[in-house]
Amino acid sequence: MVSFYGQGTAAKNLTRVTVDGSSNAQDWLKVTSNPKGAASVLSFARIPFSHPAS
C-alpha cells in the first residue's frame, strides 16, 4: 500500500507508534531525541498517568 503515497518500497527506518485512544487513556508516550551517534535517533517510553493523592 506504500505505492498509494508515491513510495515504491517500504522505508527501512520507519517506526510505527500506536497510543491509547481518548476512551482508554492510561498513559502517555515520551519521545526522546537521542544524541548524535546513538544507535537510534529516537527513544520511546510509555509513561503511566500518575493521579494525585486524594
mmCIF file of the N, C-alpha and C atoms, coordinates in Angstrom:
data_MODEL
# 
_entry.id   MODEL 
# 
loop_
_atom_site.group_PDB 
_atom_site.id 
_atom_site.type_symbol 
_atom_site.label_atom_id 
_atom_site.label_alt_id 
_atom_site.label_comp_id 
_atom_site.label_asym_id 
_atom_site.label_entity_id 
_atom_site.label_seq_id 
_atom_site.pdbx_PDB_ins_code 
_atom_site.Cartn_x 
_atom_site.Cartn_y 
_atom_site.Cartn_z 
_atom_site.occupancy 
_atom_site.B_iso_or_equiv 
_atom_site.pdbx_formal_charge 
_atom_site.auth_seq_id 
_atom_site.auth_comp_id 
_atom_site.auth_asym_id 
_atom_site.auth_atom_id 
_atom_site.pdbx_PDB_model_num 
ATOM 1   N N  . MET A 1 1  ? 0.815   -1.202 0.000  1.00 0.00 ? 1  MET A N  1 
ATOM 2   C CA . MET A 1 1  ? 0.000   0.000  0.000  1.00 0.00 ? 1  MET A CA 1 
ATOM 3   C C  . MET A 1 1  ? 0.855   1.261  0.000  1.00 0.00 ? 1  MET A C  1 
ATOM 4   N N  . VAL A 1 2  ? 2.173   1.123  0.139  1.00 0.00 ? 2  VAL A N  1 
ATOM 5   C CA . VAL A 1 2  ? 3.022   2.311  0.128  1.00 0.00 ? 2  VAL A CA 1 
ATOM 6   C C  . VAL A 1 2  ? 3.013   2.999  -1.227 1.00 0.00 ? 2  VAL A C  1 
ATOM 7   N N  . SER A 1 3  ? 2.673   2.276  -2.281 1.00 0.00 ? 3  SER A N  1 
ATOM 8   C CA . SER A 1 3  ? 2.623   2.893  -3.610 1.00 0.00 ? 3  SER A CA 1 
ATOM 9   C C  . SER A 1 3  ? 1.537   3.971  -3.673 1.00 0.00 ? 3  SER A C  1 
ATOM 10  N N  . PHE A 1 4  ? 0.536   3.877  -2.819 1.00 0.00 ? 4  PHE A N  1 
ATOM 11  C CA . PHE A 1 4  ? -0.524  4.880  -2.738 1.00 0.00 ? 4  PHE A CA 1 
ATOM 12  C C  . PHE A 1 4  ? 0.060   6.257  -2.425 1.00 0.00 ? 4  PHE A C  1 
ATOM 13  N N  . TYR A 1 5  ? 1.134   6.278  -1.653 1.00 0.00 ? 5  TYR A N  1 
ATOM 14  C CA . TYR A 1 5  ? 1.765   7.531  -1.241 1.00 0.00 ? 5  TYR A CA 1 
ATOM 15  C C  . TYR A 1 5  ? 2.920   7.926  -2.155 1.00 0.00 ? 5  TYR A C  1 
ATOM 16  N N  . GLY A 1 6  ? 3.086   7.229  -3.266 1.00 0.00 ? 6  GLY A N  1 
ATOM 17  C CA . GLY A 1 6  ? 4.160   7.546  -4.187 1.00 0.00 ? 6  GLY A CA 1 
ATOM 18  C C  . GLY A 1 6  ? 5.492   6.938  -3.784 1.00 0.00 ? 6  GLY A C  1 
ATOM 19  N N  . GLN A 1 7  ? 5.462   6.000  -2.863 1.00 0.00 ? 7  GLN A N  1 
ATOM 20  C CA . GLN A 1 7  ? 6.681   5.327  -2.382 1.00 0.00 ? 7  GLN A CA 1 
ATOM 21  C C  . GLN A 1 7  ? 6.667   3.908  -2.928 1.00 0.00 ? 7  GLN A C  1 
ATOM 22  N N  . GLY A 1 8  ? 7.703   3.529  -3.669 1.00 0.00 ? 8  GLY A N  1 
ATOM 23  C CA . GLY A 1 8  ? 7.739   2.212  -4.298 1.00 0.00 ? 8  GLY A CA 1 
ATOM 24  C C  . GLY A 1 8  ? 8.118   1.081  -3.366 1.00 0.00 ? 8  GLY A C  1 
ATOM 25  N N  . THR A 1 9  ? 8.880   1.378  -2.317 1.00 0.00 ? 9  THR A N  1 
ATOM 26  C CA . THR A 1 9  ? 9.322   0.347  -1.375 1.00 0.00 ? 9  THR A CA 1 
ATOM 27  C C  . THR A 1 9  ? 9.100   0.834  0.056  1.00 0.00 ? 9  THR A C  1 
ATOM 28  N N  . ALA A 1 10 ? 9.137   -0.101 0.974  1.00 0.00 ? 10 ALA A N  1 
ATOM 29  C CA . ALA A 1 10 ? 8.973   0.251  2.386  1.00 0.00 ? 10 ALA A CA 1 
ATOM 30  C C  . ALA A 1 10 ? 10.218  0.974  2.898  1.00 0.00 ? 10 ALA A C  1 
ATOM 31  N N  . ALA A 1 11 ? 10.038  1.923  3.786  1.00 0.00 ? 11 ALA A N  1 
ATOM 32  C CA . ALA A 1 11 ? 11.165  2.641  4.388  1.00 0.00 ? 11 ALA A CA 1 
ATOM 33  C C  . ALA A 1 11 ? 11.855  1.750  5.409  1.00 0.00 ? 11 ALA A C  1 
ATOM 34  N N  . LYS A 1 12 ? 13.173  1.741  5.393  1.00 0.00 ? 12 LYS A N  1 
ATOM 35  C CA . LYS A 1 12 ? 13.940  0.898  6.316  1.00 0.00 ? 12 LYS A CA 1 
ATOM 36  C C  . LYS A 1 12 ? 13.960  1.457  7.732  1.00 0.00 ? 12 LYS A C  1 
ATOM 37  N N  . ASN A 1 13 ? 13.779  2.762  7.879  1.00 0.00 ? 13 ASN A N  1 
ATOM 38  C CA . ASN A 1 13 ? 13.910  3.389  9.194  1.00 0.00 ? 13 ASN A CA 1 
ATOM 39  C C  . ASN A 1 13 ? 12.575  3.909  9.737  1.00 0.00 ? 13 ASN A C  1 
ATOM 40  N N  . LEU A 1 14 ? 11.485  3.289  9.359  1.00 0.00 ? 14 LEU A N  1 
ATOM 41  C CA . LEU A 1 14 ? 10.162  3.719  9.794  1.00 0.00 ? 14 LEU A CA 1 
ATOM 42  C C  . LEU A 1 14 ? 9.765   2.986  11.075 1.00 0.00 ? 14 LEU A C  1 
ATOM 43  N N  . THR A 1 15 ? 9.284   3.721  12.050 1.00 0.00 ? 15 THR A N  1 
ATOM 44  C CA . THR A 1 15 ? 8.802   3.141  13.298 1.00 0.00 ? 15 THR A CA 1 
ATOM 45  C C  . THR A 1 15 ? 7.332   3.461  13.452 1.00 0.00 ? 15 THR A C  1 
ATOM 46  N N  . ARG A 1 16 ? 6.518   2.442  13.641 1.00 0.00 ? 16 ARG A N  1 
ATOM 47  C CA . ARG A 1 16 ? 5.083   2.646  13.852 1.00 0.00 ? 16 ARG A CA 1 
ATOM 48  C C  . ARG A 1 16 ? 4.847   2.873  15.337 1.00 0.00 ? 16 ARG A C  1 
ATOM 49  N N  . VAL A 1 17 ? 4.098   3.918  15.648 1.00 0.00 ? 17 VAL A N  1 
ATOM 50  C CA . VAL A 1 17 ? 3.783   4.242  17.038 1.00 0.00 ? 17 VAL A CA 1 
ATOM 51  C C  . VAL A 1 17 ? 2.273   4.218  17.196 1.00 0.00 ? 17 VAL A C  1 
ATOM 52  N N  . THR A 1 18 ? 1.783   3.440  18.142 1.00 0.00 ? 18 THR A N  1 
ATOM 53  C CA . THR A 1 18 ? 0.357   3.440  18.464 1.00 0.00 ? 18 THR A CA 1 
ATOM 54  C C  . THR A 1 18 ? 0.199   3.880  19.918 1.00 0.00 ? 18 THR A C  1 
ATOM 55  N N  . VAL A 1 19 ? -0.830  4.644  20.178 1.00 0.00 ? 19 VAL A N  1 
ATOM 56  C CA . VAL A 1 19 ? -1.084  5.145  21.527 1.00 0.00 ? 19 VAL A CA 1 
ATOM 57  C C  . VAL A 1 19 ? -2.533  4.872  21.902 1.00 0.00 ? 19 VAL A C  1 
ATOM 58  N N  . ASP A 1 20 ? -2.846  5.013  23.190 1.00 0.00 ? 20 ASP A N  1 
ATOM 59  C CA . ASP A 1 20 ? -4.213  4.803  23.671 1.00 0.00 ? 20 ASP A CA 1 
ATOM 60  C C  . ASP A 1 20 ? -5.145  5.857  23.092 1.00 0.00 ? 20 ASP A C  1 
ATOM 61  N N  . GLY A 1 21 ? -6.360  5.447  22.800 1.00 0.00 ? 21 GLY A N  1 
ATOM 62  C CA . GLY A 1 21 ? -7.379  6.408  22.394 1.00 0.00 ? 21 GLY A CA 1 
ATOM 63  C C  . GLY A 1 21 ? -7.911  7.153  23.607 1.00 0.00 ? 21 GLY A C  1 
ATOM 64  N N  . SER A 1 22 ? -8.707  8.172  23.393 1.00 0.00 ? 22 SER A N  1 
ATOM 65  C CA . SER A 1 22 ? -9.185  9.006  24.496 1.00 0.00 ? 22 SER A CA 1 
ATOM 66  C C  . SER A 1 22 ? -10.068 8.242  25.478 1.00 0.00 ? 22 SER A C  1 
ATOM 67  N N  . SER A 1 23 ? -10.715 7.167  25.021 1.00 0.00 ? 23 SER A N  1 
ATOM 68  C CA . SER A 1 23 ? -11.583 6.409  25.933 1.00 0.00 ? 23 SER A CA 1 
ATOM 69  C C  . SER A 1 23 ? -10.794 5.415  26.781 1.00 0.00 ? 23 SER A C  1 
ATOM 70  N N  . ASN A 1 24 ? -9.518  5.215  26.473 1.00 0.00 ? 24 ASN A N  1 
ATOM 71  C CA . ASN A 1 24 ? -8.697  4.258  27.226 1.00 0.00 ? 24 ASN A CA 1 
ATOM 72  C C  . ASN A 1 24 ? -7.356  4.876  27.608 1.00 0.00 ? 24 ASN A C  1 
ATOM 73  N N  . ALA A 1 25 ? -7.310  6.170  27.812 1.00 0.00 ? 25 ALA A N  1 
ATOM 74  C CA . ALA A 1 25 ? -6.051  6.853  28.099 1.00 0.00 ? 25 ALA A CA 1 
ATOM 75  C C  . ALA A 1 25 ? -5.577  6.528  29.514 1.00 0.00 ? 25 ALA A C  1 
ATOM 76  N N  . GLN A 1 26 ? -4.509  5.731  29.601 1.00 0.00 ? 26 GLN A N  1 
ATOM 77  C CA . GLN A 1 26 ? -3.949  5.377  30.894 1.00 0.00 ? 26 GLN A CA 1 
ATOM 78  C C  . GLN A 1 26 ? -2.479  5.736  30.991 1.00 0.00 ? 26 GLN A C  1 
ATOM 79  N N  . ASP A 1 27 ? -1.914  6.172  29.876 1.00 0.00 ? 27 ASP A N  1 
ATOM 80  C CA . ASP A 1 27 ? -0.516  6.566  29.879 1.00 0.00 ? 27 ASP A CA 1 
ATOM 81  C C  . ASP A 1 27 ? -0.261  7.540  28.738 1.00 0.00 ? 27 ASP A C  1 
ATOM 82  N N  . TRP A 1 28 ? 0.965   8.059  28.686 1.00 0.00 ? 28 TRP A N  1 
ATOM 83  C CA . TRP A 1 28 ? 1.345   8.957  27.609 1.00 0.00 ? 28 TRP A CA 1 
ATOM 84  C C  . TRP A 1 28 ? 2.671   8.488  27.038 1.00 0.00 ? 28 TRP A C  1 
ATOM 85  N N  . LEU A 1 29 ? 2.973   8.909  25.841 1.00 0.00 ? 29 LEU A N  1 
ATOM 86  C CA . LEU A 1 29 ? 4.175   8.465  25.158 1.00 0.00 ? 29 LEU A CA 1 
ATOM 87  C C  . LEU A 1 29 ? 5.252   9.545  25.248 1.00 0.00 ? 29 LEU A C  1 
ATOM 88  N N  . LYS A 1 30 ? 6.374   9.194  25.853 1.00 0.00 ? 30 LYS A N  1 
ATOM 89  C CA . LYS A 1 30 ? 7.510   10.111 25.942 1.00 0.00 ? 30 LYS A CA 1 
ATOM 90  C C  . LYS A 1 30 ? 8.457   9.771  24.799 1.00 0.00 ? 30 LYS A C  1 
ATOM 91  N N  . VAL A 1 31 ? 8.722   10.754 23.941 1.00 0.00 ? 31 VAL A N  1 
ATOM 92  C CA . VAL A 1 31 ? 9.633   10.585 22.816 1.00 0.00 ? 31 VAL A CA 1 
ATOM 93  C C  . VAL A 1 31 ? 10.868  11.430 23.087 1.00 0.00 ? 31 VAL A C  1 
ATOM 94  N N  . THR A 1 32 ? 12.028  10.805 23.053 1.00 0.00 ? 32 THR A N  1 
ATOM 95  C CA . THR A 1 32 ? 13.279  11.493 23.329 1.00 0.00 ? 32 THR A CA 1 
ATOM 96  C C  . THR A 1 32 ? 14.162  11.462 22.090 1.00 0.00 ? 32 THR A C  1 
ATOM 97  N N  . SER A 1 33 ? 14.717  12.607 21.740 1.00 0.00 ? 33 SER A N  1 
ATOM 98  C CA . SER A 1 33 ? 15.677  12.699 20.646 1.00 0.00 ? 33 SER A CA 1 
ATOM 99  C C  . SER A 1 33 ? 17.058  12.334 21.202 1.00 0.00 ? 33 SER A C  1 
ATOM 100 N N  . ASN A 1 34 ? 17.649  11.273 20.678 1.00 0.00 ? 34 ASN A N  1 
ATOM 101 C CA . ASN A 1 34 ? 18.928  10.786 21.178 1.00 0.00 ? 34 ASN A CA 1 
ATOM 102 C C  . ASN A 1 34 ? 20.092  11.603 20.611 1.00 0.00 ? 34 ASN A C  1 
ATOM 103 N N  . PRO A 1 35 ? 21.230  11.603 21.304 1.00 0.00 ? 35 PRO A N  1 
ATOM 104 C CA . PRO A 1 35 ? 22.386  12.343 20.812 1.00 0.00 ? 35 PRO A CA 1 
ATOM 105 C C  . PRO A 1 35 ? 22.919  11.759 19.499 1.00 0.00 ? 35 PRO A C  1 
ATOM 106 N N  . LYS A 1 36 ? 23.590  12.577 18.762 1.00 0.00 ? 36 LYS A N  1 
ATOM 107 C CA . LYS A 1 36 ? 24.190  12.150 17.501 1.00 0.00 ? 36 LYS A CA 1 
ATOM 108 C C  . LYS A 1 36 ? 25.129  10.971 17.748 1.00 0.00 ? 36 LYS A C  1 
ATOM 109 N N  . GLY A 1 37 ? 25.038  9.965  16.907 1.00 0.00 ? 37 GLY A N  1 
ATOM 110 C CA . GLY A 1 37 ? 25.883  8.783  17.046 1.00 0.00 ? 37 GLY A CA 1 
ATOM 111 C C  . GLY A 1 37 ? 25.238  7.653  17.828 1.00 0.00 ? 37 GLY A C  1 
ATOM 112 N N  . ALA A 1 38 ? 24.071  7.895  18.425 1.00 0.00 ? 38 ALA A N  1 
ATOM 113 C CA . ALA A 1 38 ? 23.369  6.836  19.164 1.00 0.00 ? 38 ALA A CA 1 
ATOM 114 C C  . ALA A 1 38 ? 22.850  5.790  18.188 1.00 0.00 ? 38 ALA A C  1 
ATOM 115 N N  . ALA A 1 39 ? 22.536  4.613  18.686 1.00 0.00 ? 39 ALA A N  1 
ATOM 116 C CA . ALA A 1 39 ? 22.063  3.521  17.840 1.00 0.00 ? 39 ALA A CA 1 
ATOM 117 C C  . ALA A 1 39 ? 20.764  3.867  17.119 1.00 0.00 ? 39 ALA A C  1 
ATOM 118 N N  . SER A 1 40 ? 19.916  4.655  17.743 1.00 0.00 ? 40 SER A N  1 
ATOM 119 C CA . SER A 1 40 ? 18.671  5.078  17.102 1.00 0.00 ? 40 SER A CA 1 
ATOM 120 C C  . SER A 1 40 ? 18.472  6.572  17.345 1.00 0.00 ? 40 SER A C  1 
ATOM 121 N N  . VAL A 1 41 ? 17.756  7.203  16.430 1.00 0.00 ? 41 VAL A N  1 
ATOM 122 C CA . VAL A 1 41 ? 17.534  8.651  16.518 1.00 0.00 ? 41 VAL A CA 1 
ATOM 123 C C  . VAL A 1 41 ? 16.581  8.994  17.654 1.00 0.00 ? 41 VAL A C  1 
ATOM 124 N N  . LEU A 1 42 ? 15.537  8.181  17.820 1.00 0.00 ? 42 LEU A N  1 
ATOM 125 C CA . LEU A 1 42 ? 14.521  8.444  18.841 1.00 0.00 ? 42 LEU A CA 1 
ATOM 126 C C  . LEU A 1 42 ? 14.401  7.273  19.799 1.00 0.00 ? 42 LEU A C  1 
ATOM 127 N N  . SER A 1 43 ? 14.021  7.578  21.036 1.00 0.00 ? 43 SER A N  1 
ATOM 128 C CA . SER A 1 43 ? 13.670  6.569  22.038 1.00 0.00 ? 43 SER A CA 1 
ATOM 129 C C  . SER A 1 43 ? 12.234  6.811  22.463 1.00 0.00 ? 43 SER A C  1 
ATOM 130 N N  . PHE A 1 44 ? 11.510  5.738  22.745 1.00 0.00 ? 44 PHE A N  1 
ATOM 131 C CA . PHE A 1 44 ? 10.110  5.825  23.135 1.00 0.00 ? 44 PHE A CA 1 
ATOM 132 C C  . PHE A 1 44 ? 9.913   5.149  24.477 1.00 0.00 ? 44 PHE A C  1 
ATOM 133 N N  . ALA A 1 45 ? 9.118   5.766  25.337 1.00 0.00 ? 45 ALA A N  1 
ATOM 134 C CA . ALA A 1 45 ? 8.771   5.175  26.639 1.00 0.00 ? 45 ALA A CA 1 
ATOM 135 C C  . ALA A 1 45 ? 7.317   5.485  26.943 1.00 0.00 ? 45 ALA A C  1 
ATOM 136 N N  . ARG A 1 46 ? 6.568   4.457  27.338 1.00 0.00 ? 46 ARG A N  1 
ATOM 137 C CA . ARG A 1 46 ? 5.175   4.625  27.723 1.00 0.00 ? 46 ARG A CA 1 
ATOM 138 C C  . ARG A 1 46 ? 5.159   4.938  29.219 1.00 0.00 ? 46 ARG A C  1 
ATOM 139 N N  . ILE A 1 47 ? 4.633   6.116  29.584 1.00 0.00 ? 47 ILE A N  1 
ATOM 140 C CA . ILE A 1 47 ? 4.647   6.598  30.963 1.00 0.00 ? 47 ILE A CA 1 
ATOM 141 C C  . ILE A 1 47 ? 3.217   6.586  31.520 1.00 0.00 ? 47 ILE A C  1 
ATOM 142 N N  . PRO A 1 48 ? 2.976   5.806  32.598 1.00 0.00 ? 48 PRO A N  1 
ATOM 143 C CA . PRO A 1 48 ? 1.625   5.787  33.184 1.00 0.00 ? 48 PRO A CA 1 
ATOM 144 C C  . PRO A 1 48 ? 1.263   7.150  33.759 1.00 0.00 ? 48 PRO A C  1 
ATOM 145 N N  . PHE A 1 49 ? -0.030  7.511  33.613 1.00 0.00 ? 49 PHE A N  1 
ATOM 146 C CA . PHE A 1 49 ? -0.504  8.724  34.265 1.00 0.00 ? 49 PHE A CA 1 
ATOM 147 C C  . PHE A 1 49 ? -0.408  8.525  35.765 1.00 0.00 ? 49 PHE A C  1 
ATOM 148 N N  . SER A 1 50 ? 0.014   9.546  36.480 1.00 0.00 ? 50 SER A N  1 
ATOM 149 C CA . SER A 1 50 ? 0.007   9.474  37.935 1.00 0.00 ? 50 SER A CA 1 
ATOM 150 C C  . SER A 1 50 ? -1.140  10.353 38.414 1.00 0.00 ? 50 SER A C  1 
ATOM 151 N N  . HIS A 1 51 ? -1.942  9.803  39.282 1.00 0.00 ? 51 HIS A N  1 
ATOM 152 C CA . HIS A 1 51 ? -3.099  10.510 39.811 1.00 0.00 ? 51 HIS A CA 1 
ATOM 153 C C  . HIS A 1 51 ? -2.756  11.085 41.171 1.00 0.00 ? 51 HIS A C  1 
ATOM 154 N N  . PRO A 1 52 ? -3.056  12.343 41.405 1.00 0.00 ? 52 PRO A N  1 
ATOM 155 C CA . PRO A 1 52 ? -2.750  12.937 42.719 1.00 0.00 ? 52 PRO A CA 1 
ATOM 156 C C  . PRO A 1 52 ? -3.488  12.228 43.847 1.00 0.00 ? 52 PRO A C  1 
ATOM 157 N N  . ALA A 1 53 ? -2.843  12.148 44.986 1.00 0.00 ? 53 ALA A N  1 
ATOM 158 C CA . ALA A 1 53 ? -3.488  11.534 46.160 1.00 0.00 ? 53 ALA A CA 1 
ATOM 159 C C  . ALA A 1 53 ? -4.672  12.378 46.608 1.00 0.00 ? 53 ALA A C  1 
ATOM 160 N N  . SER A 1 54 ? -5.733  11.691 47.020 1.00 0.00 ? 54 SER A N  1 
ATOM 161 C CA . SER A 1 54 ? -6.915  12.440 47.482 1.00 0.00 ? 54 SER A CA 1 
ATOM 162 C C  . SER A 1 54 ? -6.984  12.515 48.976 1.00 0.00 ? 54 SER A C  1 
# 
